Amino acid sequence: MSYTPVIGLEIHIQLKTKTKMFCSCDNRGEFLPPNTAICPVCTGQPGVLPVPNQQAIEWGVKMALALNCKINSLSKFDRKHYFYPDLPKGYQISQFDLPVGEKGFLEISGTEESLSEKNIEDLEENPKKPKIKLPKNKRIDITRLHLEEDAAKNLHSPEGTLVDFNRAGTPLVEIVTEPDIASASEAKLFLQELQNLAKFLKISDAEMEKGHLRCDVNVSLRPVGDTKYYPKTEIKNLNSFKAVERAIEYEIQRQTKLWEAGQAPEKLTTRGWNDTEQTTEEQRVKEGSEDYRYFPEPDIPPFNLAAVEKKAKLELPELPQKTRVRFADEYGLSKSDAKILTQDPEWADFTEQVFSEVWEWLTSLPDLDGTEEEIMAKHRAKVGRLIGGWLTSKLMGLMAENKIDIRLLKITPENFAEFISLIYTNKINSTNAQLLLEKMLEAGGDPSIIMEEDRLGQVQDTNLIETALDNVIKMNPDQVTQYRSGKTAVIQFLIGKAMKETRGQADPQTIKTILEKKLK
């Protein structure tokens, strides 16, 4: 019998507000010594009163709107009770029946082209990862988005467990999906889209490895064709997209074996992901909402979100999915390149500036006829392919090798645009352009100056090329004889020798044209 995976996600995104959710403590506690960013409020001392962070509420509404949620005009906070060492009050201030937003959705795009997996992470780890196929567009429904405070952090060691309360009270947005996800690949893609949204909205750095974005995965199976929901297993301790993918794949295999053995799960359970063993491990029976004994937070009255929603709608930037489509339509980028270049707002801004500079240069060339619109229409596809390829493959590849983040890049958009113009006008060939880009990456600077100083530009003097070819013909008589006897493929050998003779500065096509005339 075959089984269908039923997968839902519970995602926590840490907001990068200046202060914590309900007090004025520094929200950068992860960078400070343990237990130094704390106060009576976030450590749960008797008699203290929490005061909601206005910025966190506004950002929560903004994220809910970006996820197409209905904003509840009246919202409130609730107490969620459970007893762990990292929860100083014995309860967490969260939201239950009146969250910030409900009934939203996020579409994921799964065309083969846009899912070539040629993103920054894979450039670092596996640039030859094969393409995967998912439905062209799939809508994942969002059950709810609510605000809450984070717990403290347990620090485990052989000597025992210590608790750092710096993180206690950090503002979180929790997003709960419907069980609409059908595979590990879809789950990963959804999380990447969500991360992208948070970064574009500038509400969180959303880095999984740093704990800014945390995900619990709910997985169950059911026979193909069955519409019933069976007891799910929640998987915790997932700190990377790869871990999410592998944990889901492992859990599907584990549960499939249980079903085939007639031992389908009969109760909700929680399992942890063991990254070393690449397995899930049972932790406890999962709690339900009744176990948390929710009730309204008595110290914080309900609040109206109508004005906050109106303000947030005016402040919403262009979202990454729309930017992706615009980059393809306006700049002629391929769908895969547009996807890669909108995975980070810094890269999107860099790309935008590069195209602006290149088009300004191109439309100012005296030898191109037509209006600005006509010139752009004629050259859009070629320029789009050129910039997309050099950005996503060459530049990102070099940056990954050297562990350079876009925020530390010494190459300015203006200089990269000039670099592209040198290639477009055949002033430098692709081999030497790669060398030039490496030098720019190391020290920045004007590409034209570097090209001249290091003699990387194309040789334009045909007399010099002819002299070099005469030397090649003289030094390689056997290959010349083979070519003239009909073995035309040997011309590639002679071209290689000529490129070496000209130190890679001549255009290979020009060399071939002149060489063929000389060998007749």
Backbone torsions as a table, in degrees:
resi	resn	phi	psi	omega
1	MET	NA	145.6	178.0
2	SER	-100.5	152.6	-176.5
3	TYR	-129.2	147.2	179.4
4	THR	-103.8	126.0	175.1
5	PRO	-70.1	140.3	174.9
6	VAL	-122.4	113.1	-169.5
7	ILE	-127.3	132.1	172.9
8	GLY	-129.4	155.1	-177.1
9	LEU	-121.5	145.2	170.3
10	GLU	-122.0	112.9	-172.1
11	ILE	-116.0	134.1	173.7
12	HIS	-110.8	126.5	176.7
13	ILE	-114.6	123.3	-179.0
14	GLN	-81.0	121.1	-179.6
15	LEU	-80.5	139.6	-177.7
16	LYS	-96.5	49.9	173.7
17	THR	-68.3	164.6	-179.7
18	LYS	-70.3	-38.0	-178.1
19	THR	-122.3	172.2	-177.0
20	LYS	-73.3	179.8	-172.0
21	MET	-67.4	-40.2	-173.6
22	PHE	-129.1	13.3	178.0
23	CYS	-150.1	177.2	-175.7
24	SER	-96.1	13.9	179.0
25	CYS	-66.2	150.1	178.1
26	ASP	-59.6	129.0	-179.0
27	ASN	-86.8	9.6	177.8
28	ARG	-104.2	35.3	-175.8
29	GLY	-59.0	-24.0	180.0
30	GLU	-65.2	-21.0	-179.8
31	PHE	-98.5	-0.8	-174.8
32	LEU	-109.9	160.2	177.4
33	PRO	-57.6	148.3	-178.2
34	PRO	-52.6	138.5	174.2
35	ASN	58.4	37.8	175.3
36	THR	-113.3	-17.0	178.1
37	ALA	-106.9	62.1	-174.7
38	ILE	-138.3	161.8	177.4
39	CYS	-154.0	176.2	179.8
40	PRO	-58.6	-29.9	-178.7
41	VAL	-69.6	-53.3	-175.0
42	CYS	-77.9	-9.7	173.7
43	THR	-102.2	5.9	170.9
44	GLY	71.4	38.9	178.5
45	GLN	-75.8	148.7	-177.8
46	PRO	-61.3	140.7	172.8
47	GLY	86.6	-1.9	-178.2
48	VAL	-84.6	157.2	-179.6
49	LEU	-121.4	124.8	177.1
50	PRO	-76.6	143.2	176.3
51	VAL	-124.8	118.3	-175.9
52	PRO	-61.0	144.1	178.3
53	ASN	-81.3	114.3	-177.4
54	GLN	-61.0	-40.6	179.9
55	GLN	-62.1	-41.7	179.6
56	ALA	-63.2	-40.5	178.5
57	ILE	-64.3	-44.0	179.0
58	GLU	-62.8	-41.9	179.4
59	TRP	-68.7	-35.6	176.0
60	GLY	-62.0	-42.3	177.3
61	VAL	-64.8	-40.9	179.7
62	LYS	-61.9	-43.5	178.8
63	MET	-65.9	-39.0	179.0
64	ALA	-62.9	-41.0	178.0
65	LEU	-65.0	-40.6	178.9
66	ALA	-62.9	-25.6	178.2
67	LEU	-96.8	17.5	175.2
68	ASN	60.4	30.8	-179.5
69	CYS	-81.8	154.0	168.6
70	LYS	-81.4	125.5	-179.9
71	ILE	-86.3	126.9	176.1
72	ASN	-75.1	120.4	-178.0
73	SER	-62.0	-32.7	175.5
74	LEU	-115.4	125.0	-179.7
75	SER	-131.2	166.2	179.9
76	LYS	-156.4	166.0	175.3
77	PHE	-102.8	153.6	-179.2
78	ASP	-133.9	162.6	174.7
79	ARG	-98.7	129.3	178.5
80	LYS	-113.8	114.6	-170.9
81	HIS	-95.0	129.0	165.6
82	TYR	-161.2	162.8	-169.1
83	PHE	-124.1	97.2	175.0
84	TYR	-128.5	156.0	179.4
85	PRO	-59.4	-25.4	-176.9
86	ASP	-87.2	4.1	-179.4
87	LEU	-115.2	94.5	-169.0
88	PRO	-63.5	-32.6	-176.5
89	LYS	-85.0	-14.5	-172.3
90	GLY	83.9	0.9	173.3
91	TYR	-153.6	160.3	178.9
92	GLN	-113.8	136.2	174.1
93	ILE	-81.9	114.7	-175.5
94	SER	-136.6	-159.4	174.8
95	GLN	-133.5	141.1	-175.5
96	PHE	-116.1	-81.7	-171.6
97	ASP	-90.9	-15.6	178.3
98	LEU	-127.3	70.2	-179.7
99	PRO	-71.5	174.6	177.7
100	VAL	-60.3	-48.2	-176.7
101	GLY	-140.4	153.8	-179.7
102	GLU	-143.1	162.2	169.9
103	LYS	53.4	53.8	176.0
104	GLY	-104.6	-167.3	176.7
105	PHE	-163.8	159.2	174.0
106	LEU	-138.9	127.7	178.5
107	GLU	-89.6	136.1	173.0
108	ILE	-110.1	141.3	-178.3
109	SER	-102.7	124.3	-174.0
110	GLY	-124.0	31.8	176.0
111	THR	-65.8	153.3	-178.9
112	GLU	-58.6	-39.5	-177.1
113	GLU	-66.5	-46.2	-175.5
114	SER	-76.0	-9.1	178.3
115	LEU	-114.2	38.2	177.5
116	SER	-69.8	-5.7	179.2
117	GLU	63.0	19.9	178.3
118	LYS	-88.2	62.6	177.9
119	ASN	-107.1	-178.4	-173.8
120	ILE	-60.2	-43.4	-178.7
121	GLU	-60.0	-44.0	-176.4
122	ASP	-76.3	-26.2	174.0
123	LEU	-62.2	-34.2	179.7
124	GLU	-74.7	-39.3	-167.9
125	GLU	-105.2	-37.3	-173.6
126	ASN	-158.5	77.0	-174.6
127	PRO	-64.8	-14.8	-178.6
128	LYS	-103.6	18.5	-179.9
129	LYS	-59.3	132.7	-176.0
130	PRO	-68.6	159.2	177.5
131	LYS	-69.2	151.7	175.6
132	ILE	-123.3	155.3	-178.5
133	LYS	-116.8	129.7	173.5
134	LEU	-133.5	167.7	176.6
135	PRO	-54.4	148.5	-175.5
136	LYS	-54.6	-49.1	175.7
137	ASN	-139.0	135.0	177.5
138	LYS	-135.3	133.5	179.8
139	ARG	-94.5	125.2	174.4
140	ILE	-106.2	117.9	-177.8
141	ASP	-77.8	143.0	178.1
142	ILE	-103.3	122.1	178.3
143	THR	-69.8	-48.5	-174.8
144	ARG	-162.8	158.4	170.7
145	LEU	-133.7	123.8	179.6
146	HIS	-136.0	164.6	179.1
147	LEU	-101.3	148.7	175.1
148	GLU	-162.2	172.8	177.1
149	GLU	-98.9	150.2	178.7
150	ASP	-83.3	160.4	174.5
151	ALA	-86.7	176.6	175.6
152	ALA	-74.9	-177.2	-178.0
153	LYS	-118.0	125.1	176.1
154	ASN	-83.6	132.8	178.5
155	LEU	-113.1	108.4	-174.2
156	HIS	-94.5	141.7	175.6
157	SER	-152.1	166.6	178.5
158	PRO	-58.4	-25.9	-178.8
159	GLU	-80.6	-15.9	-179.2
160	GLY	145.5	-167.4	-178.4
161	THR	-117.5	129.6	175.8
162	LEU	-111.4	158.7	-179.1
163	VAL	-121.1	126.0	174.9
164	ASP	-103.4	117.0	-175.6
165	PHE	-90.3	7.0	178.1
166	ASN	-57.6	-36.0	-177.4
167	ARG	-82.6	-17.3	-179.1
168	ALA	-60.5	125.8	179.8
169	GLY	93.5	-1.5	176.7
170	THR	-62.4	135.6	-179.1
171	PRO	-69.2	133.7	177.6
172	LEU	-126.3	145.2	164.3
173	VAL	-104.9	125.3	174.5
174	GLU	-106.9	131.0	-179.6
175	ILE	-119.7	124.8	-178.7
176	VAL	-115.2	124.7	179.6
177	THR	-93.8	161.3	166.7
178	GLU	-73.0	160.2	179.5
179	PRO	-77.0	60.6	-175.0
180	ASP	-97.3	-5.8	-173.4
181	ILE	-89.6	135.0	-172.0
182	ALA	-114.2	-0.7	-178.5
183	SER	-159.1	165.6	177.3
184	ALA	-64.6	-36.8	-179.6
185	SER	-65.1	-40.7	177.9
186	GLU	-64.6	-40.4	179.0
187	ALA	-61.6	-45.1	179.5
188	LYS	-62.4	-44.2	-178.8
189	LEU	-64.2	-40.7	178.2
190	PHE	-61.3	-45.4	-179.4
191	LEU	-63.9	-38.4	178.4
192	GLN	-65.6	-39.7	176.7
193	GLU	-64.6	-40.3	-179.7
194	LEU	-66.2	-43.3	176.4
195	GLN	-58.6	-43.1	179.1
196	ASN	-59.1	-44.9	179.1
197	LEU	-59.1	-48.8	-178.2
198	ALA	-60.0	-38.8	179.9
199	LYS	-69.7	-42.6	179.9
200	PHE	-65.4	-34.1	177.8
201	LEU	-77.4	-12.1	179.5
202	LYS	59.8	36.6	178.2
203	ILE	-102.3	-14.2	-179.0
204	SER	-160.8	150.2	171.5
205	ASP	-75.4	-23.3	170.8
206	ALA	54.4	36.1	178.0
207	GLU	-89.4	119.5	-177.5
208	MET	-63.2	-42.2	-176.0
209	GLU	-64.5	-22.8	179.6
210	LYS	-98.8	3.2	177.5
211	GLY	82.7	6.0	179.4
212	HIS	-74.3	-25.7	176.2
213	LEU	-129.5	117.7	-177.4
214	ARG	-123.4	144.3	-173.5
215	CYS	-134.5	131.8	167.8
216	ASP	-108.7	137.2	-175.7
217	VAL	-112.7	131.5	174.7
218	ASN	-105.2	122.6	-175.9
219	VAL	-127.5	132.5	169.5
220	SER	-143.4	167.9	176.7
221	LEU	-122.9	161.5	170.4
222	ARG	-153.5	150.9	179.0
223	PRO	-58.6	144.6	179.1
224	VAL	-56.2	129.2	-179.1
225	GLY	95.6	-18.6	179.0
226	ASP	-80.2	139.1	179.3
227	THR	-107.8	1.7	-178.8
228	LYS	-76.4	148.3	175.3
229	TYR	-97.3	131.7	-178.8
230	TYR	-107.4	163.6	-178.2
231	PRO	-53.1	134.5	-174.7
232	LYS	-100.9	160.8	173.9
233	THR	-114.9	127.5	177.2
234	GLU	-94.6	130.3	179.8
235	ILE	-109.5	126.7	-178.8
236	LYS	-112.8	179.1	176.6
237	ASN	67.3	37.3	179.7
238	LEU	-101.3	113.8	-172.7
239	ASN	-119.4	20.2	175.1
240	SER	-160.9	159.7	176.9
241	PHE	-61.4	-38.6	-180.0
242	LYS	-64.1	-39.5	178.7
243	ALA	-64.7	-39.7	177.3
244	VAL	-60.3	-47.0	-178.5
245	GLU	-60.9	-49.0	-175.7
246	ARG	-69.7	-37.1	179.6
247	ALA	-64.5	-41.3	178.9
248	ILE	-65.1	-44.8	-179.7
249	GLU	-61.9	-41.3	178.8
250	TYR	-65.0	-44.1	-175.9
251	GLU	-67.1	-35.9	176.1
252	ILE	-62.1	-43.2	178.6
253	GLN	-65.0	-42.0	-179.2
254	ARG	-63.6	-46.4	-178.5
255	GLN	-70.3	-31.9	176.7
256	THR	-60.6	-42.6	178.6
257	LYS	-63.0	-37.9	178.2
258	LEU	-65.4	-44.2	178.7
259	TRP	-61.5	-44.3	-177.8
260	GLU	-67.1	-24.5	177.6
261	ALA	-90.8	4.6	-179.1
262	GLY	73.9	24.4	-177.5
263	GLN	-123.5	44.7	-179.4
264	ALA	-55.7	141.0	-179.1
265	PRO	-52.9	135.5	-178.4
266	GLU	-111.5	-2.9	-179.7
267	LYS	-148.0	158.6	177.0
268	LEU	-70.0	132.7	179.6
269	THR	-134.2	159.3	175.3
270	THR	-117.5	130.6	178.9
271	ARG	-126.8	150.8	177.2
272	GLY	-104.0	153.1	178.6
273	TRP	-93.8	122.8	175.9
274	ASN	-98.0	102.8	-173.9
275	ASP	-69.2	-30.0	179.7
276	THR	-67.0	-46.0	-178.6
277	GLU	-87.7	-11.9	-176.4
278	GLN	58.1	44.7	179.9
279	THR	-139.1	161.4	170.3
280	THR	-97.1	147.2	-177.5
281	GLU	-129.4	134.3	-176.9
282	GLU	-65.1	136.7	179.2
283	GLN	-114.8	-52.9	-177.4
284	ARG	-166.8	169.6	171.3
285	VAL	-72.8	133.3	-175.0
286	LYS	-72.6	139.3	177.4
287	GLU	-76.5	153.7	170.7
288	GLY	-105.5	174.4	-177.1
289	SER	-61.7	-30.4	-180.0
290	GLU	-67.3	-26.1	179.5
291	ASP	-70.3	-24.2	-176.8
292	TYR	-85.3	-10.1	177.4
293	ARG	48.8	57.3	178.1
294	TYR	-61.7	141.3	163.3
295	PHE	-155.0	158.0	-175.3
296	PRO	-57.3	138.8	176.7
297	GLU	-66.3	111.8	-174.1
298	PRO	-70.6	-19.5	-176.1
299	ASP	-91.0	-5.2	179.9
300	ILE	-128.7	112.7	-179.5
301	PRO	-70.3	156.6	174.1
302	PRO	-55.6	152.6	-176.3
303	PHE	-133.2	149.3	-177.3
304	ASN	-93.1	131.9	-175.5
305	LEU	-105.8	6.3	-175.8
306	ALA	-59.2	-48.6	-179.0
307	ALA	-68.0	-36.9	178.9
308	VAL	-64.9	-41.6	178.6
309	GLU	-62.5	-44.4	-179.6
310	LYS	-60.6	-43.8	179.3
311	LYS	-65.3	-43.1	-178.0
312	ALA	-64.0	-37.1	179.4
313	LYS	-62.9	-36.3	179.5
314	LEU	-71.9	-26.2	-175.0
315	GLU	-96.2	-5.9	-178.1
316	LEU	-63.0	126.1	177.5
317	PRO	-80.5	177.0	171.5
318	GLU	-64.3	126.5	-175.8
319	LEU	-83.2	155.7	-170.2
320	PRO	-58.0	-35.6	-179.5
321	GLN	-66.0	-37.3	177.4
322	LYS	-70.4	-39.8	177.9
323	THR	-60.9	-40.0	-179.6
324	ARG	-60.0	-45.6	179.4
325	VAL	-65.4	-42.5	-179.5
326	ARG	-64.1	-40.7	178.7
327	PHE	-60.2	-38.9	179.7
328	ALA	-70.9	-43.9	-177.2
329	ASP	-73.8	-45.0	-172.7
330	GLU	-82.5	-37.0	-173.1
331	TYR	-107.5	-6.3	178.9
332	GLY	76.5	18.2	176.3
333	LEU	-72.4	149.3	172.4
334	SER	-68.2	160.4	-179.7
335	LYS	-61.1	-38.5	-178.7
336	SER	-68.8	-41.1	178.2
337	ASP	-66.9	-39.9	178.6
338	ALA	-62.4	-37.7	179.2
339	LYS	-65.1	-46.4	-179.2
340	ILE	-61.8	-42.1	-173.8
341	LEU	-80.5	-0.9	174.5
342	THR	-117.5	19.2	177.2
343	GLN	-83.3	-8.4	179.4
344	ASP	-149.0	129.9	-178.9
345	PRO	-59.0	-29.3	178.2
346	GLU	-65.7	-40.9	178.1
347	TRP	-68.7	-38.4	178.7
348	ALA	-62.2	-43.6	178.6
349	ASP	-64.7	-42.5	179.5
350	PHE	-60.1	-46.5	-179.6
351	THR	-61.1	-45.2	179.9
352	GLU	-57.4	-44.5	-178.5
353	GLN	-68.8	-37.4	178.5
354	VAL	-61.7	-47.9	-179.7
355	PHE	-63.1	-40.1	179.4
356	SER	-59.8	-44.7	-180.0
357	GLU	-66.9	-42.5	-178.2
358	VAL	-65.0	-43.4	-179.2
359	TRP	-67.7	-35.0	177.5
360	GLU	-63.2	-40.9	177.8
361	TRP	-67.5	-45.9	-173.6
362	LEU	-64.8	-44.0	-177.0
363	THR	-74.1	-9.5	178.6
364	SER	-95.2	-4.5	-179.1
365	LEU	-67.3	130.1	-175.4
366	PRO	-69.3	-24.4	-174.8
367	ASP	-89.2	5.2	177.5
368	LEU	-103.2	122.4	-177.6
369	ASP	-90.7	154.7	174.9
370	GLY	110.4	170.7	177.4
371	THR	-74.8	169.3	178.9
372	GLU	-57.5	-42.1	-179.8
373	GLU	-65.1	-39.4	-179.4
374	GLU	-68.2	-41.1	179.1
375	ILE	-63.9	-44.1	-179.4
376	MET	-64.7	-40.7	179.8
377	ALA	-63.7	-39.1	-178.3
378	LYS	-70.1	-36.4	-172.8
379	HIS	-104.5	-2.3	-172.7
380	ARG	-56.9	-49.5	-174.7
381	ALA	-62.3	-46.2	-177.5
382	LYS	-66.5	-44.6	179.8
383	VAL	-65.4	-40.1	178.9
384	GLY	-61.1	-44.6	178.0
385	ARG	-63.5	-41.5	-177.2
386	LEU	-65.6	-50.8	-178.9
387	ILE	-66.9	-44.3	-179.8
388	GLY	-58.7	-44.5	-179.1
389	GLY	-66.1	-44.6	-178.1
390	TRP	-71.9	-29.6	177.0
391	LEU	-74.7	-54.6	-170.4
392	THR	-79.7	-32.5	-177.4
393	SER	-95.3	-56.9	-173.4
394	LYS	-76.4	-57.8	-175.0
395	LEU	-66.9	-48.7	179.7
396	MET	-63.0	-35.5	177.9
397	GLY	-63.2	-45.9	178.0
398	LEU	-63.7	-40.7	180.0
399	MET	-65.3	-38.4	177.8
400	ALA	-64.9	-42.5	179.1
401	GLU	-61.5	-37.0	-176.9
402	ASN	-98.1	5.7	178.8
403	LYS	53.1	51.0	179.0
404	ILE	-108.7	127.0	178.2
405	ASP	-86.5	151.9	-179.6
406	ILE	-55.8	-31.6	-179.0
407	ARG	-72.2	-13.1	179.3
408	LEU	-111.0	5.7	-175.6
409	LEU	-67.0	129.8	-179.2
410	LYS	-84.7	-14.8	179.3
411	ILE	-81.1	121.8	178.2
412	THR	-82.8	157.8	175.1
413	PRO	-57.1	-37.1	179.8
414	GLU	-63.0	-44.8	-179.8
415	ASN	-69.7	-34.6	177.8
416	PHE	-68.8	-37.4	177.6
417	ALA	-63.6	-40.3	177.3
418	GLU	-65.1	-38.9	176.4
419	PHE	-58.9	-44.5	178.9
420	ILE	-63.2	-39.4	-179.3
421	SER	-64.0	-34.5	177.4
422	LEU	-63.7	-39.1	178.8
423	ILE	-70.9	-43.9	-175.7
424	TYR	-62.4	-34.5	-179.1
425	THR	-94.7	12.5	176.5
426	ASN	60.4	29.5	175.4
427	LYS	-83.2	-10.5	176.5
428	ILE	-150.3	141.3	179.0
429	ASN	-86.7	170.6	-172.7
430	SER	-64.7	-35.5	179.9
431	THR	-63.5	-48.7	-179.9
432	ASN	-73.9	-26.7	176.0
433	ALA	-63.0	-37.1	177.3
434	GLN	-63.4	-42.3	177.4
435	LEU	-63.3	-41.5	179.4
436	LEU	-62.9	-41.8	-179.4
437	LEU	-63.7	-38.6	178.1
438	GLU	-63.0	-39.7	178.5
439	LYS	-68.2	-38.5	177.5
440	MET	-65.3	-39.2	-179.5
441	LEU	-63.3	-37.3	-177.0
442	GLU	-72.1	-42.0	-171.7
443	ALA	-130.3	-2.0	-175.0
444	GLY	71.8	-157.6	174.9
445	GLY	101.5	169.4	-178.3
446	ASP	-75.6	122.8	-176.6
447	PRO	-65.0	-32.7	179.9
448	SER	-65.3	-41.0	179.4
449	ILE	-66.3	-45.4	179.0
450	ILE	-61.3	-41.4	-179.2
451	MET	-61.7	-41.9	-179.3
452	GLU	-70.8	-44.4	-177.6
453	GLU	-63.2	-37.1	-177.4
454	ASP	-98.6	7.8	177.3
455	ARG	51.5	53.7	-179.6
456	LEU	-102.1	-9.1	-175.9
457	GLY	-73.0	165.0	179.2
458	GLN	-69.4	140.5	172.3
459	VAL	-75.4	119.1	-178.9
460	GLN	-95.1	-18.2	-176.8
461	ASP	-78.7	108.5	-178.3
462	THR	-66.3	-24.9	177.7
463	ASN	-64.8	-39.8	178.0
464	LEU	-66.5	-38.8	178.8
465	ILE	-64.9	-42.3	-179.0
466	GLU	-65.6	-38.3	177.9
467	THR	-63.0	-42.6	178.9
468	ALA	-64.1	-39.7	180.0
469	LEU	-68.7	-36.0	176.7
470	ASP	-60.9	-40.3	177.9
471	ASN	-65.1	-41.6	-179.7
472	VAL	-63.2	-44.8	-179.9
473	ILE	-63.2	-40.5	-179.4
474	LYS	-66.9	-38.5	-175.1
475	MET	-84.3	-9.0	-176.3
476	ASN	-132.8	61.3	-176.0
477	PRO	-64.5	-34.8	-178.6
478	ASP	-63.4	-43.9	-179.2
479	GLN	-68.1	-34.6	178.4
480	VAL	-64.8	-42.4	179.3
481	THR	-63.5	-42.0	179.0
482	GLN	-61.2	-42.4	-179.8
483	TYR	-62.9	-45.3	-176.9
484	ARG	-70.2	-18.4	177.7
485	SER	-90.1	2.2	174.8
486	GLY	118.0	-10.0	179.4
487	LYS	-85.7	75.4	-171.9
488	THR	-68.0	-20.1	-178.1
489	ALA	-64.5	-20.7	-177.5
490	VAL	-68.1	-11.1	179.8
491	ILE	-62.7	-27.8	179.2
492	GLN	-64.7	-35.0	176.0
493	PHE	-62.8	-44.2	-178.7
494	LEU	-68.7	-36.9	176.6
495	ILE	-62.2	-42.5	178.4
496	GLY	-59.8	-41.9	178.1
497	LYS	-64.4	-38.8	179.8
498	ALA	-67.6	-38.0	177.7
499	MET	-62.9	-40.1	177.9
500	LYS	-65.5	-39.8	-179.4
501	GLU	-63.3	-35.2	-179.2
502	THR	-96.3	12.9	178.6
503	ARG	57.1	34.1	176.3
504	GLY	73.1	12.4	-173.9
505	GLN	-95.8	-9.0	179.7
506	ALA	-92.4	153.5	177.4
507	ASP	-75.9	122.8	-177.6
508	PRO	-56.6	-36.3	-179.8
509	GLN	-68.6	-38.0	177.2
510	THR	-65.1	-42.3	177.3
511	ILE	-58.9	-45.9	-177.8
512	LYS	-62.2	-42.8	-178.3
513	THR	-62.4	-47.4	-178.5
514	ILE	-68.8	-39.3	-178.7
515	LEU	-63.8	-41.4	179.6
516	GLU	-61.9	-37.4	178.4
517	LYS	-66.7	-39.9	-178.5
518	LYS	-70.5	-27.5	-176.0
519	LEU	-90.1	-0.5	179.4
520	LYS	-69.0	NA	NA
